[in-house]
Amino acid sequence: MRSLIWLLVLVILAVAASLLARNDGVVLVLLPPWRVEISLTFLVILLLLAFALAYGLIRALCFSLALPAQARAYRQKREHAEALAAMENATRLLFAGRYGHALRAAESAWRVGQFAATAALIAARAAQRMRKTEETALWLERAQAADEEKTAVAAHMIGAETALEMGDEQAALLHLQEVQRRHGRHIAALRLEMRARQGTGDVEGVLRLLRQLEKRGGMPEEAARRIRRKMHQQALMQRQANADELLAYFNALPKGERTPRLAESAARRLHRAGEDDAAAEIVENAIADLGDADDVLPDLAELYGQLTATPGRALTARIAHAEAWLAAHPRDARLLLALGRLCIRQQLWGKARNYLEASLSVAASHEAHFALACLLDTLEEPDAANRHFRLAASVGEGAPSR
């Protein structure tokens, strides 16, 4: 259809040109003292040629005037492409761990000026990874000078990481306070703050941040358990000089955070502080909640047997607790040893002897041999007592016999 239309237009133009060519009209131009007479056809041709010439001249003039702007645009486009390539190269090298190359590529991009702020941040990160503190600070200043508003948060994050690597936790916390003021708390900032507070020994602060990270899904479960356990242990150590504070801290913990190992640590510290009744209660509750954590039972049982108690009803209750545990773990040598010690304190000589011999039948140890030797000496069986004293010495303290 379009071809047909163009064909009709060309036919019409050809007919018009033919009719015009046969036109006998003339044009008289008077310009005293001259008088020019030309044909109408020739005049039309001249006007067309004049229009074409004027159009060409105007286009050439416009092109000449636009040349400087076009040259600038071309130069800017080329610089933009070079800066973009340098930025891409610097980013790729940074993620590849080639920090020296990344620093040089980022510097090239920064010199172009197209992405000065971002290039300076990449250079600062690369310098920070290479532990070049002064160079990191220089690039952070350049980033903020290029665009302080957009780069402030990133600059403070890099500053916080650099301070942590230098062991200056207080400086890191100051940087993170600025991050929070400008952008609020996000997962990366919370992680850095938790590291900083770990370094300062701020147990409560670390636990608070850990709960926030867990709520946001920003901390693996196993890593969170490990950090929480370490912080609770540190808190118990800080309070070990005051048994009341230690016990209050442990009792205030959520039940899910009172792990058997933490209970054992708290009970041992209370035992050293002379609070054996409180320690015994913690051990009893921990063993009752053991579940699948049977590997902790021997340590808890051994500690339970070391706790002092006045002979009588309280000691009888402890023996009953231990015997209930023994029903579930009949071949636990350290639990049998603990029962033997408890029975000795209650002066149940026969039961004590049976439990100690049963412990030795499962796994001989210095403690069991020594406790049985002391019991036999009390029962006035010197030969058997001396034999177990010798066995205790041969086994060695804390080492099971082979």
Secondary structure, DSSP 8 states (H G I E B T S, - for coil): -HHHHHHHHHHHHHHHHHHHHT---EEEEEETTEEEEEEHHHHHHHHHHHHHHHHHHHHHHHHHHHHHHHHHHHHHHHHHHHHHHHHHHHHHHHHTT-HHHHHHHHHHHHHH-TTHHHHHHHHHHHHHHTT-HHHHHHHHHHHHHHHHHHHHHHHHHHHHHHHHHTT-HHHHHHHHHHHHHHH---HHHHHHHHHHHHHHT-HHHHHHHHHHHHHHT-S-HHHHHHHHHHHHHHHHHHTTT-HHHHHHHHHHS-GGG--HHHHHHHHHHHHHTT-HHHHHHHHHHHHHT-TT-GGGHHHHHHHHHHS---TTHHHHHHHHHHHHHHHH-TT-HHHHHHHHHHHHHTT-HHHHHHHHHHHHHH---HHHHHHHHHHHHHTT-HHHHHHHHHHHHHH-TT----
